[in-house]
Amino acid sequence: MATSGTQRPGGRTERTRQAVLHATLDLLAERGFSALTVDAVAERSGVHKTTVYRRWSSPDGLVAAALQMGAEDDWKAPDTGSLEDDLYEIAAEVVRYFTEPTLKELPTASVLAAFQSPQAAEALHGFYQDRHERMTPIMERAVARGEAPAGTDGAEVVRAVCGPVFYRLFLSREGVTVADARVTARAVAVAVREGAFVGRV
């Protein structure tokens, strides 16, 4: 998977990378993966198409690199003081991200791209693995507060609280709201306290 050059952050190579990858995300949201082309990304970014082809070679490479860029942000897991509320904040963020009109096009297109491109699927998997790692403190704090038994698999807990949201979004095609996120968070928090996710590591 192509990456940017080695010049210092803020240099020309990094500016080129940012321009191309942001253009990729914009076009992915607007057109979807099947209509994304290297030439369109080059035109949108203002970077010569020869440069884009040389570094990323294809729409698959562009989308994969653009999705990998998500791991460069400063996102932190919520810290509300309770496990249920932390889980609610996670699930509610997913709901908002995939349903609010000004936000939903890109994340939806990213998931759909992962079904069409192995490179995009690998990059999306890496993005969520990064998110799982950043959520590790949630379970550590929950164990320390006595809300979860030691040995609880935090990644499985996150999957359990987000899974129903994605089911409604992409399988049953039902509406989903932050109220649904609250119900799921409460149910998963109860299951955690009962030890349902112990021994999964």
Biotite code that builds the C-alpha atoms (Angstrom):
import biotite.structure as struc

atoms = struc.array([
    struc.Atom([0.000, 0.000, 0.000], chain_id="A", res_id=1, res_name="MET", atom_name="CA", element="C"),
    struc.Atom([1.550, 3.263, -1.092], chain_id="A", res_id=2, res_name="ALA", atom_name="CA", element="C"),
    struc.Atom([2.525, 5.822, 1.492], chain_id="A", res_id=3, res_name="THR", atom_name="CA", element="C"),
    struc.Atom([3.753, 9.379, 1.403], chain_id="A", res_id=4, res_name="SER", atom_name="CA", element="C"),
    struc.Atom([7.371, 10.315, 1.033], chain_id="A", res_id=5, res_name="GLY", atom_name="CA", element="C"),
    struc.Atom([9.814, 10.932, 3.832], chain_id="A", res_id=6, res_name="THR", atom_name="CA", element="C"),
    struc.Atom([10.022, 14.698, 3.964], chain_id="A", res_id=7, res_name="GLN", atom_name="CA", element="C"),
    struc.Atom([9.276, 16.371, 7.261], chain_id="A", res_id=8, res_name="ARG", atom_name="CA", element="C"),
    struc.Atom([5.622, 16.964, 8.227], chain_id="A", res_id=9, res_name="PRO", atom_name="CA", element="C"),
    struc.Atom([4.486, 20.235, 6.748], chain_id="A", res_id=10, res_name="GLY", atom_name="CA", element="C"),
    struc.Atom([6.855, 19.917, 3.807], chain_id="A", res_id=11, res_name="GLY", atom_name="CA", element="C"),
    struc.Atom([5.782, 19.680, 0.173], chain_id="A", res_id=12, res_name="ARG", atom_name="CA", element="C"),
    struc.Atom([5.475, 15.889, 0.250], chain_id="A", res_id=13, res_name="THR", atom_name="CA", element="C"),
    struc.Atom([3.159, 16.032, 3.246], chain_id="A", res_id=14, res_name="GLU", atom_name="CA", element="C"),
    struc.Atom([1.083, 18.815, 1.719], chain_id="A", res_id=15, res_name="ARG", atom_name="CA", element="C"),
    struc.Atom([0.712, 16.725, -1.419], chain_id="A", res_id=16, res_name="THR", atom_name="CA", element="C"),
    struc.Atom([-0.317, 13.675, 0.589], chain_id="A", res_id=17, res_name="ARG", atom_name="CA", element="C"),
    struc.Atom([-2.895, 15.634, 2.558], chain_id="A", res_id=18, res_name="GLN", atom_name="CA", element="C"),
    struc.Atom([-4.338, 17.250, -0.566], chain_id="A", res_id=19, res_name="ALA", atom_name="CA", element="C"),
    struc.Atom([-4.663, 13.941, -2.394], chain_id="A", res_id=20, res_name="VAL", atom_name="CA", element="C"),
    struc.Atom([-6.093, 11.969, 0.494], chain_id="A", res_id=21, res_name="LEU", atom_name="CA", element="C"),
    struc.Atom([-8.592, 14.646, 1.470], chain_id="A", res_id=22, res_name="HIS", atom_name="CA", element="C"),
    struc.Atom([-9.679, 14.866, -2.164], chain_id="A", res_id=23, res_name="ALA", atom_name="CA", element="C"),
    struc.Atom([-10.074, 11.092, -2.133], chain_id="A", res_id=24, res_name="THR", atom_name="CA", element="C"),
    struc.Atom([-12.333, 11.250, 0.916], chain_id="A", res_id=25, res_name="LEU", atom_name="CA", element="C"),
    struc.Atom([-14.390, 14.073, -0.583], chain_id="A", res_id=26, res_name="ASP", atom_name="CA", element="C"),
    struc.Atom([-14.952, 12.165, -3.816], chain_id="A", res_id=27, res_name="LEU", atom_name="CA", element="C"),
    struc.Atom([-15.604, 8.900, -2.008], chain_id="A", res_id=28, res_name="LEU", atom_name="CA", element="C"),
    struc.Atom([-18.367, 10.597, -0.053], chain_id="A", res_id=29, res_name="ALA", atom_name="CA", element="C"),
    struc.Atom([-19.789, 12.255, -3.168], chain_id="A", res_id=30, res_name="GLU", atom_name="CA", element="C"),
    struc.Atom([-19.562, 9.430, -5.696], chain_id="A", res_id=31, res_name="ARG", atom_name="CA", element="C"),
    struc.Atom([-18.884, 6.179, -3.874], chain_id="A", res_id=32, res_name="GLY", atom_name="CA", element="C"),
    struc.Atom([-16.015, 3.795, -4.505], chain_id="A", res_id=33, res_name="PHE", atom_name="CA", element="C"),
    struc.Atom([-17.231, 2.431, -7.841], chain_id="A", res_id=34, res_name="SER", atom_name="CA", element="C"),
    struc.Atom([-17.157, 5.891, -9.440], chain_id="A", res_id=35, res_name="ALA", atom_name="CA", element="C"),
    struc.Atom([-13.867, 7.004, -7.915], chain_id="A", res_id=36, res_name="LEU", atom_name="CA", element="C"),
    struc.Atom([-10.978, 7.490, -10.352], chain_id="A", res_id=37, res_name="THR", atom_name="CA", element="C"),
    struc.Atom([-7.363, 8.506, -9.991], chain_id="A", res_id=38, res_name="VAL", atom_name="CA", element="C"),
    struc.Atom([-7.843, 11.223, -12.589], chain_id="A", res_id=39, res_name="ASP", atom_name="CA", element="C"),
    struc.Atom([-10.735, 12.734, -10.623], chain_id="A", res_id=40, res_name="ALA", atom_name="CA", element="C"),
    struc.Atom([-8.680, 12.739, -7.430], chain_id="A", res_id=41, res_name="VAL", atom_name="CA", element="C"),
    struc.Atom([-5.791, 14.410, -9.221], chain_id="A", res_id=42, res_name="ALA", atom_name="CA", element="C"),
    struc.Atom([-8.087, 17.086, -10.627], chain_id="A", res_id=43, res_name="GLU", atom_name="CA", element="C"),
    struc.Atom([-9.792, 17.724, -7.276], chain_id="A", res_id=44, res_name="ARG", atom_name="CA", element="C"),
    struc.Atom([-6.511, 17.861, -5.334], chain_id="A", res_id=45, res_name="SER", atom_name="CA", element="C"),
    struc.Atom([-4.568, 19.948, -7.864], chain_id="A", res_id=46, res_name="GLY", atom_name="CA", element="C"),
    struc.Atom([-1.788, 17.351, -7.880], chain_id="A", res_id=47, res_name="VAL", atom_name="CA", element="C"),
    struc.Atom([-0.546, 16.089, -11.237], chain_id="A", res_id=48, res_name="HIS", atom_name="CA", element="C"),
    struc.Atom([-2.060, 12.698, -12.040], chain_id="A", res_id=49, res_name="LYS", atom_name="CA", element="C"),
    struc.Atom([1.374, 11.219, -12.745], chain_id="A", res_id=50, res_name="THR", atom_name="CA", element="C"),
    struc.Atom([2.316, 11.892, -9.121], chain_id="A", res_id=51, res_name="THR", atom_name="CA", element="C"),
    struc.Atom([-0.919, 10.380, -7.867], chain_id="A", res_id=52, res_name="VAL", atom_name="CA", element="C"),
    struc.Atom([-0.525, 7.259, -10.006], chain_id="A", res_id=53, res_name="TYR", atom_name="CA", element="C"),
    struc.Atom([3.105, 6.859, -8.962], chain_id="A", res_id=54, res_name="ARG", atom_name="CA", element="C"),
    struc.Atom([2.381, 7.003, -5.225], chain_id="A", res_id=55, res_name="ARG", atom_name="CA", element="C"),
    struc.Atom([-1.023, 5.336, -4.954], chain_id="A", res_id=56, res_name="TRP", atom_name="CA", element="C"),
    struc.Atom([-1.464, 3.595, -8.339], chain_id="A", res_id=57, res_name="SER", atom_name="CA", element="C"),
    struc.Atom([-5.220, 2.974, -8.167], chain_id="A", res_id=58, res_name="SER", atom_name="CA", element="C"),
    struc.Atom([-8.498, 3.936, -6.490], chain_id="A", res_id=59, res_name="PRO", atom_name="CA", element="C"),
    struc.Atom([-7.940, 1.006, -4.115], chain_id="A", res_id=60, res_name="ASP", atom_name="CA", element="C"),
    struc.Atom([-4.607, 2.422, -3.001], chain_id="A", res_id=61, res_name="GLY", atom_name="CA", element="C"),
    struc.Atom([-6.020, 5.909, -2.625], chain_id="A", res_id=62, res_name="LEU", atom_name="CA", element="C"),
    struc.Atom([-8.989, 4.836, -0.524], chain_id="A", res_id=63, res_name="VAL", atom_name="CA", element="C"),
    struc.Atom([-6.856, 2.553, 1.630], chain_id="A", res_id=64, res_name="ALA", atom_name="CA", element="C"),
    struc.Atom([-4.373, 5.334, 2.342], chain_id="A", res_id=65, res_name="ALA", atom_name="CA", element="C"),
    struc.Atom([-7.174, 7.811, 3.013], chain_id="A", res_id=66, res_name="ALA", atom_name="CA", element="C"),
    struc.Atom([-8.830, 5.455, 5.500], chain_id="A", res_id=67, res_name="LEU", atom_name="CA", element="C"),
    struc.Atom([-5.487, 4.830, 7.195], chain_id="A", res_id=68, res_name="GLN", atom_name="CA", element="C"),
    struc.Atom([-5.221, 8.575, 7.697], chain_id="A", res_id=69, res_name="MET", atom_name="CA", element="C"),
    struc.Atom([-8.053, 8.265, 10.220], chain_id="A", res_id=70, res_name="GLY", atom_name="CA", element="C"),
    struc.Atom([-5.595, 6.749, 12.677], chain_id="A", res_id=71, res_name="ALA", atom_name="CA", element="C"),
    struc.Atom([-3.680, 10.042, 12.690], chain_id="A", res_id=72, res_name="GLU", atom_name="CA", element="C"),
    struc.Atom([-6.388, 11.975, 14.520], chain_id="A", res_id=73, res_name="ASP", atom_name="CA", element="C"),
    struc.Atom([-6.450, 12.789, 18.248], chain_id="A", res_id=74, res_name="ASP", atom_name="CA", element="C"),
    struc.Atom([-9.654, 10.918, 19.127], chain_id="A", res_id=75, res_name="TRP", atom_name="CA", element="C"),
    struc.Atom([-9.856, 9.749, 22.740], chain_id="A", res_id=76, res_name="LYS", atom_name="CA", element="C"),
    struc.Atom([-12.242, 7.333, 24.404], chain_id="A", res_id=77, res_name="ALA", atom_name="CA", element="C"),
    struc.Atom([-14.962, 8.923, 26.538], chain_id="A", res_id=78, res_name="PRO", atom_name="CA", element="C"),
    struc.Atom([-14.420, 9.144, 30.291], chain_id="A", res_id=79, res_name="ASP", atom_name="CA", element="C"),
    struc.Atom([-17.799, 9.852, 31.880], chain_id="A", res_id=80, res_name="THR", atom_name="CA", element="C"),
    struc.Atom([-17.220, 8.130, 35.196], chain_id="A", res_id=81, res_name="GLY", atom_name="CA", element="C"),
    struc.Atom([-19.411, 5.101, 34.488], chain_id="A", res_id=82, res_name="SER", atom_name="CA", element="C"),
    struc.Atom([-19.156, 2.147, 32.129], chain_id="A", res_id=83, res_name="LEU", atom_name="CA", element="C"),
    struc.Atom([-22.717, 2.443, 30.855], chain_id="A", res_id=84, res_name="GLU", atom_name="CA", element="C"),
    struc.Atom([-22.288, 6.105, 30.003], chain_id="A", res_id=85, res_name="ASP", atom_name="CA", element="C"),
    struc.Atom([-18.941, 5.479, 28.318], chain_id="A", res_id=86, res_name="ASP", atom_name="CA", element="C"),
    struc.Atom([-20.521, 2.754, 26.184], chain_id="A", res_id=87, res_name="LEU", atom_name="CA", element="C"),
    struc.Atom([-23.457, 4.999, 25.402], chain_id="A", res_id=88, res_name="TYR", atom_name="CA", element="C"),
    struc.Atom([-21.140, 7.766, 24.206], chain_id="A", res_id=89, res_name="GLU", atom_name="CA", element="C"),
    struc.Atom([-19.383, 5.316, 21.892], chain_id="A", res_id=90, res_name="ILE", atom_name="CA", element="C"),
    struc.Atom([-22.599, 3.935, 20.411], chain_id="A", res_id=91, res_name="ALA", atom_name="CA", element="C"),
    struc.Atom([-24.218, 7.368, 20.149], chain_id="A", res_id=92, res_name="ALA", atom_name="CA", element="C"),
    struc.Atom([-21.190, 8.699, 18.288], chain_id="A", res_id=93, res_name="GLU", atom_name="CA", element="C"),
    struc.Atom([-21.544, 5.882, 15.762], chain_id="A", res_id=94, res_name="VAL", atom_name="CA", element="C"),
    struc.Atom([-25.253, 6.664, 15.380], chain_id="A", res_id=95, res_name="VAL", atom_name="CA", element="C"),
    struc.Atom([-24.604, 10.352, 14.801], chain_id="A", res_id=96, res_name="ARG", atom_name="CA", element="C"),
    struc.Atom([-21.705, 9.710, 12.443], chain_id="A", res_id=97, res_name="TYR", atom_name="CA", element="C"),
    struc.Atom([-23.774, 7.423, 10.220], chain_id="A", res_id=98, res_name="PHE", atom_name="CA", element="C"),
    struc.Atom([-27.112, 9.258, 10.345], chain_id="A", res_id=99, res_name="THR", atom_name="CA", element="C"),
    struc.Atom([-26.526, 13.011, 10.483], chain_id="A", res_id=100, res_name="GLU", atom_name="CA", element="C"),
    struc.Atom([-26.921, 14.466, 6.982], chain_id="A", res_id=101, res_name="PRO", atom_name="CA", element="C"),
    struc.Atom([-23.685, 16.443, 7.099], chain_id="A", res_id=102, res_name="THR", atom_name="CA", element="C"),
    struc.Atom([-21.635, 13.437, 8.223], chain_id="A", res_id=103, res_name="LEU", atom_name="CA", element="C"),
    struc.Atom([-23.101, 10.177, 6.991], chain_id="A", res_id=104, res_name="LYS", atom_name="CA", element="C"),
    struc.Atom([-21.949, 10.069, 3.358], chain_id="A", res_id=105, res_name="GLU", atom_name="CA", element="C"),
    struc.Atom([-18.260, 9.454, 4.061], chain_id="A", res_id=106, res_name="LEU", atom_name="CA", element="C"),
    struc.Atom([-18.490, 6.738, 6.740], chain_id="A", res_id=107, res_name="PRO", atom_name="CA", element="C"),
    struc.Atom([-21.187, 4.939, 4.774], chain_id="A", res_id=108, res_name="THR", atom_name="CA", element="C"),
    struc.Atom([-19.144, 5.067, 1.583], chain_id="A", res_id=109, res_name="ALA", atom_name="CA", element="C"),
    struc.Atom([-16.078, 3.866, 3.489], chain_id="A", res_id=110, res_name="SER", atom_name="CA", element="C"),
    struc.Atom([-17.888, 0.773, 4.757], chain_id="A", res_id=111, res_name="VAL", atom_name="CA", element="C"),
    struc.Atom([-19.279, 0.027, 1.308], chain_id="A", res_id=112, res_name="LEU", atom_name="CA", element="C"),
    struc.Atom([-15.815, 0.461, -0.225], chain_id="A", res_id=113, res_name="ALA", atom_name="CA", element="C"),
    struc.Atom([-14.517, -2.224, 2.129], chain_id="A", res_id=114, res_name="ALA", atom_name="CA", element="C"),
    struc.Atom([-16.917, -4.687, 0.487], chain_id="A", res_id=115, res_name="PHE", atom_name="CA", element="C"),
    struc.Atom([-15.531, -3.834, -2.946], chain_id="A", res_id=116, res_name="GLN", atom_name="CA", element="C"),
    struc.Atom([-11.806, -3.489, -2.302], chain_id="A", res_id=117, res_name="SER", atom_name="CA", element="C"),
    struc.Atom([-9.571, -5.816, -0.243], chain_id="A", res_id=118, res_name="PRO", atom_name="CA", element="C"),
    struc.Atom([-7.169, -2.930, 0.333], chain_id="A", res_id=119, res_name="GLN", atom_name="CA", element="C"),
    struc.Atom([-9.946, -0.721, 1.634], chain_id="A", res_id=120, res_name="ALA", atom_name="CA", element="C"),
    struc.Atom([-11.180, -3.575, 3.833], chain_id="A", res_id=121, res_name="ALA", atom_name="CA", element="C"),
    struc.Atom([-7.722, -4.014, 5.322], chain_id="A", res_id=122, res_name="GLU", atom_name="CA", element="C"),
    struc.Atom([-7.427, -0.284, 5.966], chain_id="A", res_id=123, res_name="ALA", atom_name="CA", element="C"),
    struc.Atom([-10.869, -0.082, 7.565], chain_id="A", res_id=124, res_name="LEU", atom_name="CA", element="C"),
    struc.Atom([-9.999, -3.049, 9.769], chain_id="A", res_id=125, res_name="HIS", atom_name="CA", element="C"),
    struc.Atom([-6.841, -1.235, 10.827], chain_id="A", res_id=126, res_name="GLY", atom_name="CA", element="C"),
    struc.Atom([-8.826, 1.895, 11.612], chain_id="A", res_id=127, res_name="PHE", atom_name="CA", element="C"),
    struc.Atom([-11.150, 0.023, 13.957], chain_id="A", res_id=128, res_name="TYR", atom_name="CA", element="C"),
    struc.Atom([-8.279, -1.892, 15.531], chain_id="A", res_id=129, res_name="GLN", atom_name="CA", element="C"),
    struc.Atom([-6.738, 1.472, 16.349], chain_id="A", res_id=130, res_name="ASP", atom_name="CA", element="C"),
    struc.Atom([-10.028, 2.605, 17.884], chain_id="A", res_id=131, res_name="ARG", atom_name="CA", element="C"),
    struc.Atom([-10.221, -0.582, 19.981], chain_id="A", res_id=132, res_name="HIS", atom_name="CA", element="C"),
    struc.Atom([-6.736, 0.092, 21.335], chain_id="A", res_id=133, res_name="GLU", atom_name="CA", element="C"),
    struc.Atom([-7.663, 3.675, 22.221], chain_id="A", res_id=134, res_name="ARG", atom_name="CA", element="C"),
    struc.Atom([-10.721, 2.386, 24.100], chain_id="A", res_id=135, res_name="MET", atom_name="CA", element="C"),
    struc.Atom([-8.638, 0.148, 26.376], chain_id="A", res_id=136, res_name="THR", atom_name="CA", element="C"),
    struc.Atom([-8.784, 2.684, 29.259], chain_id="A", res_id=137, res_name="PRO", atom_name="CA", element="C"),
    struc.Atom([-12.584, 2.335, 29.393], chain_id="A", res_id=138, res_name="ILE", atom_name="CA", element="C"),
    struc.Atom([-12.388, -1.241, 30.658], chain_id="A", res_id=139, res_name="MET", atom_name="CA", element="C"),
    struc.Atom([-9.382, -0.517, 32.845], chain_id="A", res_id=140, res_name="GLU", atom_name="CA", element="C"),
    struc.Atom([-11.350, 2.196, 34.621], chain_id="A", res_id=141, res_name="ARG", atom_name="CA", element="C"),
    struc.Atom([-14.465, 0.014, 34.786], chain_id="A", res_id=142, res_name="ALA", atom_name="CA", element="C"),
    struc.Atom([-12.498, -2.780, 36.469], chain_id="A", res_id=143, res_name="VAL", atom_name="CA", element="C"),
    struc.Atom([-10.959, -0.313, 38.918], chain_id="A", res_id=144, res_name="ALA", atom_name="CA", element="C"),
    struc.Atom([-14.441, 1.013, 39.809], chain_id="A", res_id=145, res_name="ARG", atom_name="CA", element="C"),
    struc.Atom([-15.801, -2.491, 40.326], chain_id="A", res_id=146, res_name="GLY", atom_name="CA", element="C"),
    struc.Atom([-18.125, -2.274, 37.322], chain_id="A", res_id=147, res_name="GLU", atom_name="CA", element="C"),
    struc.Atom([-16.413, -5.100, 35.456], chain_id="A", res_id=148, res_name="ALA", atom_name="CA", element="C"),
    struc.Atom([-14.556, -8.233, 36.510], chain_id="A", res_id=149, res_name="PRO", atom_name="CA", element="C"),
    struc.Atom([-10.871, -8.527, 35.783], chain_id="A", res_id=150, res_name="ALA", atom_name="CA", element="C"),
    struc.Atom([-10.155, -10.202, 32.473], chain_id="A", res_id=151, res_name="GLY", atom_name="CA", element="C"),
    struc.Atom([-13.036, -8.572, 30.614], chain_id="A", res_id=152, res_name="THR", atom_name="CA", element="C"),
    struc.Atom([-12.266, -8.342, 26.897], chain_id="A", res_id=153, res_name="ASP", atom_name="CA", element="C"),
    struc.Atom([-12.716, -4.662, 26.113], chain_id="A", res_id=154, res_name="GLY", atom_name="CA", element="C"),
    struc.Atom([-12.684, -5.115, 22.339], chain_id="A", res_id=155, res_name="ALA", atom_name="CA", element="C"),
    struc.Atom([-15.537, -7.606, 22.539], chain_id="A", res_id=156, res_name="GLU", atom_name="CA", element="C"),
    struc.Atom([-17.489, -5.182, 24.714], chain_id="A", res_id=157, res_name="VAL", atom_name="CA", element="C"),
    struc.Atom([-17.072, -2.452, 22.098], chain_id="A", res_id=158, res_name="VAL", atom_name="CA", element="C"),
    struc.Atom([-18.205, -4.837, 19.346], chain_id="A", res_id=159, res_name="ARG", atom_name="CA", element="C"),
    struc.Atom([-21.240, -5.791, 21.417], chain_id="A", res_id=160, res_name="ALA", atom_name="CA", element="C"),
    struc.Atom([-22.331, -2.194, 21.949], chain_id="A", res_id=161, res_name="VAL", atom_name="CA", element="C"),
    struc.Atom([-21.737, -1.082, 18.350], chain_id="A", res_id=162, res_name="CYS", atom_name="CA", element="C"),
    struc.Atom([-22.932, -4.244, 16.621], chain_id="A", res_id=163, res_name="GLY", atom_name="CA", element="C"),
    struc.Atom([-26.681, -3.534, 16.918], chain_id="A", res_id=164, res_name="PRO", atom_name="CA", element="C"),
    struc.Atom([-26.147, -0.073, 15.428], chain_id="A", res_id=165, res_name="VAL", atom_name="CA", element="C"),
    struc.Atom([-24.418, -1.473, 12.351], chain_id="A", res_id=166, res_name="PHE", atom_name="CA", element="C"),
    struc.Atom([-27.047, -4.218, 12.056], chain_id="A", res_id=167, res_name="TYR", atom_name="CA", element="C"),
    struc.Atom([-29.790, -1.614, 11.814], chain_id="A", res_id=168, res_name="ARG", atom_name="CA", element="C"),
    struc.Atom([-27.780, 0.569, 9.464], chain_id="A", res_id=169, res_name="LEU", atom_name="CA", element="C"),
    struc.Atom([-26.514, -1.999, 6.966], chain_id="A", res_id=170, res_name="PHE", atom_name="CA", element="C"),
    struc.Atom([-28.575, -5.194, 7.314], chain_id="A", res_id=171, res_name="LEU", atom_name="CA", element="C"),
    struc.Atom([-32.135, -4.595, 8.464], chain_id="A", res_id=172, res_name="SER", atom_name="CA", element="C"),
    struc.Atom([-32.071, -1.030, 7.091], chain_id="A", res_id=173, res_name="ARG", atom_name="CA", element="C"),
    struc.Atom([-34.070, 0.228, 10.058], chain_id="A", res_id=174, res_name="GLU", atom_name="CA", element="C"),
    struc.Atom([-33.857, 3.638, 11.582], chain_id="A", res_id=175, res_name="GLY", atom_name="CA", element="C"),
    struc.Atom([-31.471, 3.996, 14.507], chain_id="A", res_id=176, res_name="VAL", atom_name="CA", element="C"),
    struc.Atom([-31.302, 6.765, 17.097], chain_id="A", res_id=177, res_name="THR", atom_name="CA", element="C"),
    struc.Atom([-29.289, 7.703, 20.138], chain_id="A", res_id=178, res_name="VAL", atom_name="CA", element="C"),
    struc.Atom([-32.158, 6.276, 22.216], chain_id="A", res_id=179, res_name="ALA", atom_name="CA", element="C"),
    struc.Atom([-31.344, 2.871, 20.721], chain_id="A", res_id=180, res_name="ASP", atom_name="CA", element="C"),
    struc.Atom([-27.712, 3.466, 21.667], chain_id="A", res_id=181, res_name="ALA", atom_name="CA", element="C"),
    struc.Atom([-28.757, 4.004, 25.290], chain_id="A", res_id=182, res_name="ARG", atom_name="CA", element="C"),
    struc.Atom([-30.694, 0.717, 25.401], chain_id="A", res_id=183, res_name="VAL", atom_name="CA", element="C"),
    struc.Atom([-27.766, -1.203, 23.963], chain_id="A", res_id=184, res_name="THR", atom_name="CA", element="C"),
    struc.Atom([-25.260, 0.440, 26.287], chain_id="A", res_id=185, res_name="ALA", atom_name="CA", element="C"),
    struc.Atom([-27.379, -0.438, 29.317], chain_id="A", res_id=186, res_name="ARG", atom_name="CA", element="C"),
    struc.Atom([-27.770, -4.070, 28.217], chain_id="A", res_id=187, res_name="ALA", atom_name="CA", element="C"),
    struc.Atom([-24.058, -4.495, 27.498], chain_id="A", res_id=188, res_name="VAL", atom_name="CA", element="C"),
    struc.Atom([-23.065, -2.896, 30.824], chain_id="A", res_id=189, res_name="ALA", atom_name="CA", element="C"),
    struc.Atom([-25.280, -5.426, 32.631], chain_id="A", res_id=190, res_name="VAL", atom_name="CA", element="C"),
    struc.Atom([-23.709, -8.279, 30.665], chain_id="A", res_id=191, res_name="ALA", atom_name="CA", element="C"),
    struc.Atom([-20.241, -6.978, 31.518], chain_id="A", res_id=192, res_name="VAL", atom_name="CA", element="C"),
    struc.Atom([-21.029, -6.942, 35.233], chain_id="A", res_id=193, res_name="ARG", atom_name="CA", element="C"),
    struc.Atom([-22.237, -10.549, 34.970], chain_id="A", res_id=194, res_name="GLU", atom_name="CA", element="C"),
    struc.Atom([-18.920, -11.600, 33.479], chain_id="A", res_id=195, res_name="GLY", atom_name="CA", element="C"),
    struc.Atom([-20.197, -12.326, 29.974], chain_id="A", res_id=196, res_name="ALA", atom_name="CA", element="C"),
    struc.Atom([-17.031, -10.992, 28.362], chain_id="A", res_id=197, res_name="PHE", atom_name="CA", element="C"),
    struc.Atom([-14.450, -12.560, 30.676], chain_id="A", res_id=198, res_name="VAL", atom_name="CA", element="C"),
    struc.Atom([-12.007, -15.039, 29.228], chain_id="A", res_id=199, res_name="GLY", atom_name="CA", element="C"),
    struc.Atom([-12.385, -13.894, 25.634], chain_id="A", res_id=200, res_name="ARG", atom_name="CA", element="C"),
    struc.Atom([-8.833, -12.573, 25.392], chain_id="A", res_id=201, res_name="VAL", atom_name="CA", element="C"),
])
